[in-house]
Amino acid sequence: MIWTVDNLKCAGCAKRILQKLHSISGVSAVKVDVAQGQIYFEAVDDLFPVIEKQLIALGYPRTGTTSALSSLEADVRSIVSCAIGRMQTENNK
């Protein structure tokens, strides 16, 4: 499956997405393409709502699925997720 998401800007964002999607049982082969703003993964259709909920919680909703207010909320959440991902990347060096 390939999903295009909003707010995907850097390796920190990608790291958080990878961590969270890998933690969902039944999701595999997760890859994040920052340049394209896309997430690639394998999962059964039943898991799509769970995956989408996790991405929204992180601030990376599927492109075209948010309204003005929820889009602003997603922007704020993505900044926090990105910062956490960057800190974790720095700590692993």
C-alpha positions in Angstrom: 0.0 0.0 0.0 1.2 3.5 -0.7 -0.3 6.5 1.2 0.6 10.1 0.6 0.6 12.1 3.8 0.8 15.7 4.9 3.6 17.3 7.0 6.3 14.7 6.2 9.4 16.9 6.0 12.6 15.2 7.3 14.3 12.1 8.6 13.0 12.8 12.1 9.4 12.6 10.8 10.3 9.4 9.0 11.8 7.8 12.1 8.7 8.4 14.2 6.4 7.0 11.5 8.6 3.9 11.1 8.6 3.4 14.9 4.9 3.7 15.3 3.9 1.7 12.3 6.3 -1.1 13.1 4.7 -1.3 16.6 1.3 -2.3 15.0 1.0 -6.1 14.8 0.4 -7.1 11.2 2.1 -4.1 9.6 5.3 -4.9 7.7 7.7 -3.7 5.0 7.3 -0.1 6.2 9.3 2.5 4.2 9.0 6.3 4.2 9.9 8.5 1.2 10.3 12.0 2.6 10.9 13.6 -0.8 7.6 12.2 -2.1 5.7 12.5 1.1 4.7 8.9 0.9 4.6 5.9 3.2 4.8 2.3 1.9 3.6 -0.6 3.9 2.0 -4.0 3.8 -1.0 -4.8 6.0 -4.5 -6.3 5.7 -7.3 -4.0 4.9 -8.7 -4.4 8.4 -5.7 -2.6 9.8 -6.1 0.6 7.6 -8.2 2.4 10.2 -5.7 1.6 12.9 -2.8 2.8 10.7 -4.7 6.0 9.8 -5.5 6.7 13.4 -1.8 6.3 14.4 -0.7 8.6 11.6 -3.3 11.3 12.6 -2.1 11.1 16.2 1.5 11.7 15.0 0.4 14.6 12.8 0.7 12.9 9.4 -2.8 12.6 8.1 -3.4 11.2 4.6 -3.3 14.1 2.1 -6.8 15.5 1.5 -8.4 14.1 4.6 -8.2 17.1 6.9 -10.2 20.4 7.2 -8.7 23.7 8.2 -8.8 23.3 12.0 -7.7 19.6 11.9 -5.0 20.5 9.5 -3.6 23.1 11.9 -3.7 20.5 14.7 -1.9 18.0 12.5 0.8 20.6 11.8 1.4 21.1 15.5 1.4 17.3 16.2 3.9 16.7 13.4 6.3 19.3 14.8 6.4 17.4 18.1 6.7 14.0 16.4 9.5 15.3 14.2 11.4 16.7 17.2 11.1 13.4 19.0 12.4 11.6 16.0 15.3 13.9 15.6 16.3 13.6 19.2 16.1 9.8 19.0 18.3 9.9 15.8 20.8 12.1 17.5 20.9 9.8 20.6 21.6 6.8 18.4 24.7 8.4 16.8 
